């Protein structure tokens, strides 16, 4: 009988231990969930601070006359990295920080604006050339062959005149 009582006590003890372990595992999962939620909230606060800083910097730059087009965008832009390092930080923007980063930002924006304006100028030139070329070809197709000879480039006419001996 004592042996049966010992075995029953051992079974009870094992069941109690299993329940205690299961309870600890459940408590651990709950604590892990709370910690994960806390970390998500913490990350969200950091992201909100970064966004608020970026928006405030962009607002101040707009007040100074800079446009959204002047701001480097995309990782392919050489100036995006330095701009992003100045703007996308988790520290709130203070007057002291603004005074420190403003000249650096303006230098980046000036370079970006100059490059953008030059790219736009070259694009307009290409568009005009393409339009004039198309217009010339359409006009050339509508003219008689004798008029086409007169429309050749002046250097070509001079060159052909010296070859034929006429002037």
C-alpha positions in Angstrom: 0.0 0.0 0.0 2.8 2.4 0.8 4.2 1.6 -2.6 0.9 2.5 -4.3 0.7 5.7 -2.3 4.3 6.6 -3.4 3.5 5.9 -7.1 0.3 8.0 -6.8 2.3 10.8 -5.2 4.9 10.6 -7.9 2.2 10.8 -10.6 0.6 13.8 -8.9 4.0 15.4 -8.6 4.8 14.8 -12.3 1.4 16.2 -13.3 1.9 19.3 -11.1 5.4 19.8 -12.6 3.9 19.5 -16.2 1.2 22.0 -15.3 3.8 24.4 -13.8 5.9 24.1 -16.9 2.9 24.6 -19.2 1.9 27.7 -17.1 5.5 29.1 -17.4 5.5 28.6 -21.1 2.1 30.3 -21.4 3.4 33.2 -19.2 6.5 33.4 -21.4 4.4 33.7 -24.6 2.3 36.4 -23.0 5.4 38.3 -21.8 7.0 37.9 -25.3 3.8 39.3 -26.8 3.9 42.3 -24.5 7.6 42.9 -25.2 7.0 42.6 -29.0 4.1 45.1 -28.8 6.3 47.5 -26.8 9.0 47.2 -29.4 6.5 47.9 -32.2 5.2 50.9 -30.3 8.8 52.1 -29.8 9.6 51.7 -33.5 6.5 53.6 -34.4 7.4 56.5 -32.1 10.8 56.6 -33.8 9.3 56.5 -37.3 6.8 59.2 -36.3 9.7 61.4 -35.1 11.6 60.9 -38.3 8.5 61.8 -40.4 7.8 64.8 -38.3 11.4 66.0 -38.6 11.4 65.5 -42.4 8.1 67.3 -42.8 9.3 70.2 -40.7 12.6 70.5 -42.7 10.7 70.4 -46.0 8.3 73.1 -44.7 11.2 75.3 -43.8 12.9 74.7 -47.1 9.7 75.6 -48.9 9.6 78.9 -46.9 13.1 79.6 -48.3 11.8 79.0 -51.9 12.9 75.5 -52.5 10.5 73.2 -54.3 9.9 69.5 -54.0 11.7 69.0 -57.4 14.9 70.5 -55.8 14.9 67.8 -53.1 17.0 64.7 -54.1 14.9 61.7 -54.5 15.6 58.1 -55.3 18.7 56.1 -54.3 20.2 56.6 -57.8 20.7 60.3 -57.1 24.2 61.0 -55.7 22.9 63.6 -53.3 20.2 61.4 -51.9 22.4 59.7 -49.3 23.8 62.9 -47.7 20.4 64.6 -47.8 18.7 61.5 -46.2 21.4 61.4 -43.5 20.7 65.0 -42.5 16.9 64.7 -42.7 15.9 61.2 -41.7 17.1 61.1 -38.1 15.1 60.2 -35.0 16.1 63.4 -33.2 13.4 66.1 -33.2 14.3 69.2 -35.2 15.5 72.0 -32.9 16.6 75.6 -33.9 20.1 74.6 -33.1 20.0 71.5 -35.3 18.3 73.5 -38.1 21.0 76.2 -37.9 23.6 73.4 -38.2 22.1 71.5 -41.1 20.5 74.4 -43.1 23.8 75.4 -45.0 24.5 71.7 -45.8 21.0 71.2 -47.1 21.1 74.3 -49.2 24.4 73.2 -50.8 22.8 69.9 -51.7 19.6 71.5 -53.0 21.6 74.0 -55.1 23.6 71.2 -56.8 20.4 69.2 -57.3 18.5 72.1 -58.8 21.4 73.0 -61.1 21.6 69.4 -62.4 17.8 69.2 -62.8 17.6 72.4 -64.7 20.4 71.4 -67.0 18.8 68.0 -67.6 15.5 69.8 -68.4 17.3 72.2 -70.8 19.0 69.3 -72.6 15.6 67.5 -72.9 14.0 70.6 -74.4 16.8 70.9 -76.9 16.4 67.3 -77.9 12.6 67.7 -78.2 13.1 70.8 -80.4 15.6 69.0 -82.6 13.3 66.0 -83.0 10.4 68.3 -83.8 12.4 70.3 -86.4 13.8 67.1 -87.9 10.3 65.7 -88.3 9.0 69.0 -89.8 12.0 69.2 -92.2 11.4 65.6 -93.4 7.7 66.2 -93.9 8.4 69.4 -95.9 11.1 67.6 -97.9 8.7 64.8 -98.8 6.3 67.4 -100.2 8.8 69.2 -102.4 10.0 68.6 -105.9 13.4 67.1 -106.4 14.9 70.4 -107.8 13.9 72.2 -104.7 15.4 69.5 -102.5 18.8 70.2 -104.1 18.5 73.8 -103.1 17.8 72.8 -99.5 21.0 71.0 -99.0 23.4 72.2 -96.4 25.5 75.1 -97.7 28.9 73.3 -97.1 27.6 70.5 -99.3 26.6 72.9 -102.1 30.0 74.6 -102.0 31.8 71.2 -102.0 29.8 69.9 -104.9 30.3 73.2 -106.8 34.1 72.9 -106.5 33.9 69.3 -107.7 32.0 70.2 -110.8 34.0 73.4 -111.4 31.0 75.7 -111.3 30.5 78.5 -108.9 
